[in-house]
């Protein structure tokens, strides 16, 4: 059982890690905005995209717009999530607004394709690291995080519907080309966000059918320390035609990094084992190696 001092030390270390991740995220997002998007009049999705669009049409300060437009979403975070998350999100957004004012970053390129791809990449990397630190840089992600906790939808998928409206306004108020580049920027950013949040630890479900199912089960549970579920099944067809015998079907969920090692171990037992892999978005409970994210 952890002592109070141990819990306090762990909490302190975790808070320091969160602050570092959020700070790096703010800097990367500032590079994406000031080094790529802002100097070239490019747009993105979410509150950032709305702020960029209004700033381009009116000339108002992007930093002020980021703060004002994010206020309703910060209030939503306070009601739907937690006070700790709300404070971190507010600090991150204020930090990004301040970085855009006080940090000087020259335009890195004028190539439109590079602007869209790398502007989105740096912005997405900043957002992703901030999320790993327990905050957000864009208020629309508050809604996305809330829905992500309740469904299997990724943050990028949730935000997509909101952004369709923004891109439509961009096409009407500016031009179609700007809207198309905004979509490309958004795709680069959202894929980067998903990658940084999920990392290599995408979950893979393995369904294993083999006459050596008992030995495979023991290897997975005792040697590899994996949780398994054993289903009772029935053979449907064999080498000599229809068969009617009971079989044990093993089901386990692992991360992508572990898949090849586990398959190698299974094939050492039965090289003809039938193995089916399924990509899954997330899991709850059980003996699953958890991702290093928290909100």
C-alpha positions as CSV (number, residue, x, y, z in Angstrom):
1,X,0.0,0.0,0.0
2,X,1.4,3.4,-1.0
3,X,2.2,5.9,1.7
4,X,1.0,9.5,1.6
5,X,4.6,10.6,0.8
6,X,4.9,8.1,-2.0
7,X,1.6,9.3,-3.5
8,X,2.6,12.9,-3.2
9,X,5.9,12.2,-4.9
10,X,4.2,10.3,-7.8
11,X,1.7,13.2,-8.1
12,X,4.5,15.8,-8.2
13,X,6.5,13.8,-10.9
14,X,3.3,13.4,-13.0
15,X,2.5,17.1,-12.7
16,X,6.0,18.0,-13.9
17,X,5.7,15.7,-16.8
18,X,2.4,17.2,-17.7
19,X,3.8,20.7,-17.6
20,X,6.7,19.7,-19.8
21,X,4.5,18.0,-22.4
22,X,2.1,21.0,-22.5
23,X,5.0,23.5,-22.8
24,X,6.5,21.6,-25.7
25,X,3.1,21.2,-27.3
26,X,2.5,25.0,-27.1
27,X,5.9,25.7,-28.7
28,X,5.3,23.2,-31.6
29,X,1.8,24.6,-32.2
30,X,3.3,28.1,-32.3
31,X,5.8,26.9,-34.9
32,X,3.0,25.5,-37.0
33,X,1.0,28.7,-36.8
34,X,3.7,31.4,-37.1
35,X,6.2,29.4,-39.2
36,X,3.7,28.0,-41.7
37,X,0.0,28.9,-41.5
38,X,-0.3,32.6,-40.5
39,X,2.3,34.1,-42.9
40,X,0.6,32.4,-45.8
41,X,-3.0,32.9,-44.9
42,X,-3.7,29.3,-44.4
43,X,-6.5,27.9,-42.3
44,X,-7.1,24.9,-40.1
45,X,-10.1,23.4,-38.3
46,X,-11.6,23.8,-34.9
47,X,-11.4,27.0,-32.9
48,X,-7.9,27.6,-34.4
49,X,-9.5,27.5,-37.8
50,X,-12.3,29.9,-36.8
51,X,-9.8,32.3,-35.3
52,X,-7.6,32.1,-38.5
53,X,-10.6,32.7,-40.7
54,X,-11.9,35.7,-38.7
55,X,-8.4,37.1,-38.4
56,X,-7.8,36.9,-42.1
57,X,-11.2,38.6,-42.9
58,X,-11.0,41.3,-40.2
59,X,-7.3,41.7,-39.3
60,X,-8.0,41.1,-35.6
61,X,-5.4,39.6,-33.4
62,X,-5.2,35.8,-33.6
63,X,-4.2,35.6,-30.0
64,X,-7.2,37.6,-28.8
65,X,-9.5,35.5,-31.0
66,X,-8.1,32.3,-29.7
67,X,-8.9,33.3,-26.1
68,X,-12.4,34.7,-26.7
69,X,-13.7,31.9,-28.9
70,X,-12.3,29.2,-26.5
71,X,-14.2,30.6,-23.5
72,X,-17.4,28.6,-24.1
73,X,-15.4,25.4,-24.5
74,X,-13.4,26.1,-21.3
75,X,-16.7,26.4,-19.5
76,X,-17.9,23.1,-21.0
77,X,-14.7,21.5,-19.8
78,X,-15.4,22.7,-16.3
79,X,-18.9,21.3,-16.3
80,X,-18.2,18.0,-18.1
81,X,-14.7,17.1,-17.2
82,X,-12.7,18.2,-14.2
83,X,-11.3,21.3,-12.6
84,X,-7.7,20.1,-13.0
85,X,-8.3,19.5,-16.8
86,X,-9.9,22.9,-17.1
87,X,-7.0,24.7,-15.4
88,X,-4.5,22.9,-17.6
89,X,-6.5,23.6,-20.8
90,X,-6.9,27.3,-19.9
91,X,-3.1,27.6,-19.2
92,X,-2.3,25.9,-22.4
93,X,-4.5,28.2,-24.5
94,X,-3.3,31.3,-22.8
95,X,0.3,30.0,-23.3
96,X,-0.3,29.5,-27.0
97,X,-1.8,33.0,-27.3
98,X,1.2,34.5,-25.5
99,X,3.6,32.5,-27.6
100,X,2.1,33.9,-30.8
101,X,2.6,37.4,-29.4
102,X,6.0,37.2,-27.9
103,X,7.9,34.5,-29.8
104,X,9.3,35.5,-33.2
105,X,9.3,32.7,-35.8
106,X,10.1,33.5,-39.4
107,X,8.1,32.0,-42.3
108,X,9.7,28.7,-43.1
109,X,8.5,28.1,-46.6
110,X,6.1,29.6,-49.2
111,X,5.4,26.2,-50.9
112,X,1.6,25.7,-50.5
113,X,1.8,21.9,-50.2
114,X,4.6,22.0,-47.6
115,X,2.7,24.7,-45.7
116,X,-0.4,22.5,-45.5
117,X,1.4,19.3,-44.6
118,X,4.0,20.6,-42.2
119,X,1.8,23.4,-40.7
120,X,-0.7,20.7,-39.9
121,X,2.0,18.4,-38.6
122,X,3.5,20.9,-36.2
123,X,0.0,22.0,-35.0
124,X,-1.2,18.4,-34.6
125,X,2.0,17.5,-32.7
126,X,1.5,20.4,-30.4
127,X,-2.2,19.4,-29.8
128,X,-1.3,15.8,-29.3
129,X,1.5,16.5,-26.7
130,X,-0.9,18.8,-24.9
131,X,-3.5,16.1,-24.7
132,X,-0.9,13.7,-23.3
133,X,-0.2,16.3,-20.7
134,X,-3.9,16.4,-19.7
135,X,-4.8,19.6,-21.6
136,X,-6.0,20.9,-25.0
137,X,-5.0,23.8,-27.2
138,X,-8.2,24.0,-29.1
139,X,-11.6,24.2,-27.4
140,X,-13.4,21.9,-29.8
141,X,-11.2,19.1,-28.5
142,X,-13.0,19.4,-25.2
143,X,-16.1,18.1,-26.8
144,X,-14.1,15.5,-28.7
145,X,-12.4,14.3,-25.6
146,X,-15.7,14.0,-23.8
147,X,-17.3,12.0,-26.7
148,X,-14.1,10.0,-27.1
149,X,-14.5,8.7,-23.5
150,X,-18.0,7.6,-24.2
151,X,-17.6,6.1,-27.7
152,X,-15.1,4.4,-29.9
153,X,-14.7,7.5,-32.1
154,X,-11.3,9.1,-32.3
155,X,-10.8,12.8,-31.6
156,X,-10.2,13.4,-35.3
157,X,-13.5,11.8,-36.2
158,X,-15.5,13.8,-33.7
159,X,-14.0,17.1,-34.8
160,X,-14.4,16.4,-38.5
161,X,-18.2,17.2,-38.5
162,X,-17.5,20.6,-36.8
163,X,-14.8,21.4,-39.3
164,X,-17.0,20.7,-42.4
165,X,-18.9,23.9,-41.5
166,X,-15.7,25.9,-41.1
167,X,-14.4,24.7,-44.5
168,X,-17.7,25.5,-46.1
169,X,-17.5,29.1,-44.8
170,X,-13.9,29.4,-46.0
171,X,-14.9,28.3,-49.5
172,X,-17.7,30.9,-49.6
173,X,-16.0,33.8,-47.9
174,X,-12.5,33.4,-49.4
175,X,-12.2,30.8,-52.2
176,X,-12.4,27.1,-52.8
177,X,-8.6,26.7,-53.0
178,X,-8.1,28.1,-49.5
179,X,-10.8,25.7,-48.2
180,X,-9.1,22.7,-50.0
181,X,-5.7,23.5,-48.5
182,X,-7.4,24.0,-45.1
183,X,-8.8,20.4,-45.4
184,X,-5.3,19.1,-46.2
185,X,-3.9,21.0,-43.2
186,X,-6.6,19.6,-41.0
187,X,-6.0,16.0,-42.2
188,X,-2.3,16.3,-41.5
189,X,-3.0,17.7,-38.0
190,X,-5.7,15.2,-37.1
191,X,-3.6,12.2,-38.2
192,X,-0.7,13.6,-36.2
193,X,-2.9,14.0,-33.1
194,X,-4.2,10.5,-33.3
195,X,-0.7,9.1,-33.8
196,X,0.8,10.9,-30.9
197,X,-2.0,10.1,-28.6
198,X,-2.2,6.4,-29.6
199,X,1.4,6.0,-30.5
200,X,2.6,2.5,-31.5
201,X,0.3,1.1,-28.9
202,X,-2.7,0.5,-31.1
203,X,-4.7,-2.4,-29.8
204,X,-4.8,-5.7,-31.8
205,X,-7.2,-8.5,-31.0
206,X,-5.9,-12.0,-31.8
207,X,-8.3,-15.0,-32.3
208,X,-6.3,-18.3,-32.3
209,X,-7.7,-21.7,-33.4
210,X,-5.4,-24.7,-32.9
211,X,-5.5,-28.3,-31.7
212,X,-2.7,-27.1,-29.3
213,X,-5.0,-24.5,-27.7
214,X,-4.3,-25.5,-24.1
215,X,-0.5,-25.2,-24.5
216,X,-0.9,-21.9,-26.3
217,X,-3.2,-20.6,-23.5
218,X,-0.5,-21.6,-20.9
219,X,2.2,-19.9,-22.9
220,X,0.2,-16.7,-23.3
221,X,-0.8,-16.5,-19.6
222,X,2.2,-17.9,-17.8
223,X,5.2,-17.1,-20.0
224,X,3.9,-13.9,-21.8
225,X,1.7,-12.6,-19.0
226,X,-1.3,-12.0,-21.2
227,X,-4.9,-12.2,-20.3
228,X,-6.9,-14.5,-22.5
229,X,-10.5,-15.6,-23.0
230,X,-11.3,-19.2,-24.1
231,X,-14.4,-19.7,-26.2
232,X,-15.9,-23.1,-26.8
233,X,-16.4,-23.8,-30.5
234,X,-17.1,-26.5,-33.0
235,X,-15.2,-27.5,-36.1
236,X,-17.0,-26.9,-39.4
237,X,-14.8,-28.5,-42.0
238,X,-11.6,-30.5,-42.1
239,X,-9.3,-32.2,-44.5
240,X,-11.7,-35.2,-44.9
241,X,-14.8,-33.2,-45.1
242,X,-17.3,-32.1,-42.5
243,X,-16.4,-32.7,-38.9
244,X,-18.2,-32.3,-35.7
245,X,-15.7,-31.9,-32.8
246,X,-15.4,-29.3,-30.1
247,X,-12.5,-26.9,-30.1
248,X,-11.2,-24.2,-27.8
249,X,-10.8,-20.7,-29.4
250,X,-8.4,-18.4,-27.7
251,X,-9.0,-14.6,-27.7
252,X,-6.5,-12.0,-26.5
253,X,-5.9,-8.3,-26.9
254,X,-2.3,-6.9,-27.1
255,X,-0.6,-3.8,-28.5
256,X,0.8,-3.7,-32.0
257,X,4.4,-3.8,-30.7
258,X,3.7,-7.2,-29.0
259,X,2.0,-8.9,-32.0
260,X,5.0,-10.4,-33.8
261,X,6.5,-11.8,-30.6
262,X,3.3,-13.5,-29.6
263,X,2.7,-14.9,-33.1
264,X,6.2,-16.3,-33.1
265,X,5.6,-18.0,-29.8
266,X,2.3,-19.5,-31.1
267,X,4.0,-20.8,-34.3
268,X,6.7,-22.5,-32.2
269,X,3.9,-24.5,-30.7
270,X,1.7,-25.0,-33.9
271,X,3.0,-23.5,-37.1
272,X,-0.4,-24.2,-38.7
273,X,-2.4,-22.4,-36.1
274,X,-5.2,-20.3,-37.6
275,X,-4.7,-16.7,-36.3
276,X,-7.0,-13.8,-37.1
277,X,-5.9,-10.2,-36.3
278,X,-8.5,-7.4,-35.6
279,X,-7.7,-3.7,-35.2
280,X,-9.6,-2.2,-32.3
281,X,-9.9,1.4,-31.1
282,X,-9.8,1.0,-27.4
283,X,-10.5,-1.3,-24.4
284,X,-11.7,-0.9,-20.9
285,X,-10.7,-3.0,-17.9
286,X,-9.1,-6.4,-18.0
287,X,-5.4,-7.2,-18.1
288,X,-4.5,-4.8,-20.9
289,X,-1.4,-2.8,-21.1
290,X,-2.7,0.7,-20.9
291,X,-1.6,3.7,-23.0
292,X,0.4,6.4,-21.3
293,X,-2.4,9.0,-21.7
294,X,-4.6,10.6,-19.1
295,X,-7.0,13.5,-19.0
